[in-house]
Amino acid sequence: MQFDKILKFLKDIAKNNNRDWFEKNKPRYVEVKNLFDDFLEGLHKELLKFDESLGGINPRKLAFRIYRDVRFSKDKRPYKTNMGAGFSFRGKMEQEPGYYVHIEPGNSFVAGGLYMPNAENLVKVRQEIDYNADALLKILKGKKFKKYFSGLDEFDQVKTSPKGYAKDHPHIDLLKNKSFIVSHYFSDTQVKDKKFTKQVAEVCKAVKPLNDFLKEAIQ
């Protein structure tokens, strides 16, 4: 029931992405925001069963704002058409591996890993891949991992070999990444299923070995 209302609100704001409509429908937004926070609270309990590092965060403070930053964007729509949240040791996955939940009609997914690390951390991750690629490959080829993911997402890569690495490096495809993320998508029907929270947790559990590898790299 909670996601019926959330998805319906997100569909409506996609059609009416303006401040007048949003202000008139602010009570609806407050309701769906609370429903989303309830979901995050339930998910947090499931995640703690296999990732104790998340014990110090408040799940009700992990959702990202619905307001878009339009200062440097050609797209001036003021509101996001999704609800998202990041789970990591310090919260919201800022320069640390974690889990991300994205709810959007027709485009809901769960992701994990390290998103857009800064230059220092990127160097560290690439160095870890160079020195310890077998450990990463074992994770990427694992049965539980492959149940949900085909490999690292390739949305954020350099076109040529990174500085310091030969073009014929045996793991150049991994080293080209600037983000180290995996994603698994859910249909709207799956999102509305009463087992959705546990299904999201299972996907995140499959991500944890990757997160552990990345944590080791940047610590």
N, C-alpha and C positions, 0 to 999 in steps of 0.2 A: 504493500500500500504506500509506503513512504516514497518509493521510487516512481510510482505512478505520478504523484504530485510533483516530484522534482523534475522528471522528464517533461511533464506538461508545461511547467513554468519555463523551462529552458527553451522549449519549442516556441512558446509565446514571446519570450524576450528576443528571440532571433528574428521574429516578424515585426517586433515593435521596439527596436533598439534606440530608444530616445528617453530623455529625462522625464518628460511629462508622463509617459506611460509608466515608467518605473516608479515615480512618486505615487501615482494613483494605485499602483499594485504593491507598494512597499510591505503591507501586511502579509501578502502572499510570499514575498521574498523572505521575510523574517521567519515565516513558518517553514519554508523549504530549507533555509539555512540551519534551523534547529534540527530538522529531520536528517540533514546531511551530517551534522555534528553527532547526532545519536548513532548514525552508522559508523562514523569514525571511532566513536567510543567502543562500540562492539568489536570493530575490526582490531583495535589496539589490543583488546584482551586476547584475541586469537593470535596476534603477532607475538605477544609476550611468551607464548607457549614454546617458541623456538628461537626468539631473539631477545634476550634479556637486556641488551644494550638500550632498548627503547623504554626502559622502566621509568626514566626520569622526566618524560615529556607528558604534556597535557594534550590529549587527542582533540579536545574541543578548541584548541588554538592553532591547529595545523592547517586548516582550510585557507586557501589563497583568496584574496579579495576578488569580488566580482567586478570591481571598477578597473577598466583598462587604462594603462598609461599611454595616452595618445600624443604626447608632446613631440615625439620624433617619428610618428607614424602617419602614412598617408590615409590609413583607415581611421576615421574619426569617430567610429561607433563607440559610445561611452562604456558599454558593458560587455563582459565576456558572455559567451553562450554555452559555457560549461561550468562545472564545479569541480575543483581539484584540491588535492591535499598531499603533502609530502611527509613521510615518516623517516626520521633519522635520529642519530644520537642527540644532536642539539635541536632538531626539529627542522622540517621543510627542506632538507637535502642540500643546504648551502655548503658547497665545497666538502661534501662527505657523501659516501654511498648511502643509499636508502631505498625506499619504496614510494612510488607515486601512484595515486588513484585519480582517474579522470573520468567524469561522468558527463556525457554529451549525447543527445539523441543521435543514434546511428554511428557514433564514434567514441564509444566508451572503451577504456583500456586500463590495464595495470602495467606499470613500468618499474624497472629497478636498475641499480647501478650508479654510475657517477656521471652527472650531467654537466657539460661544459666546465671542466676543471680549469683553474687558473694555470698560468704558464709553469709555475713551480711544480704543481701537482701533476700536470700533464707529463712533464719530464720524468717524474718519479714513476708514473704508471708505465710509460714506455720502457723505462729502464727495467722495471720488474718483468715486463713481457719479454724483453731481450734476454734477461738472465734466467727467467723461470717460466718459459712459454708452455712447457709440458703440463704444469699445474693448471694453467688457464685452459689449455686444450682439453684436459681431462674433465673440467667443469662443463665446457661447451658441448662435449660429446656425451655427457652423463644422461642416463635414461630419464630421470625425473626432469632434468633441464629441457631435454628435447621434446618432452611431452607438451611443453608450452611455447618453446622458442626454437627458431631455426638458426639463431646465432645473434651476434651483436647487430643492432640497428646501424645502418650505413648512411644515416641522414647527415652526419657531421664528420667529414673526412677531408684531409688534404688531398690534392690531385696528384702530387708527386711524393716521393719518399721524404719523410721528415728529416730535418737537419741531423746529421750524425749517423744516419742509417743508409746502407746501400740499397739500391733499387732491387737487387736480387736477394735481399734478406729473406730467409725462409718464412718469416712471419710478417712480411711487409703489409699484408692486408689488415692485420690486427694493429700494427703500428701506425697506420694511416689515420686511425680514428682519433678524433678530438673529444668525443664523448664516448662513454663506455656503458651503453644502455641497451636493455632488452625490453620488448613490449609484447603483451598478449591482449587481444581484443575480445570484447563481449558484445553480443547482440542486445537490443533493448529487452527482448524476452528474457534473456539470461540475467540482465540487471534487475529485472522485476521479480525474479525467482526468490523464494524465501531462503534458499541456500546460498545466495550470492555472497554474503559476508565470508562464509567458510571457503567458497570457491576462490575468492580474492586472496584469502590467507594462504591457500594451497599454492597459488601462483607465486606469491611472495616467498614462501618457503623454498620454492625451486630457485629463486634468485639469491638466496642467502649465501651460498658458496661463492658466487661471483662477488657479492658485496664484501665478503671476508677477504678475498684475494685483493680487492681494491683498497680496503682498509690497511692491509699489510703493506701495500705499496706506498701509501702516502703518509703513513705515521712517522 
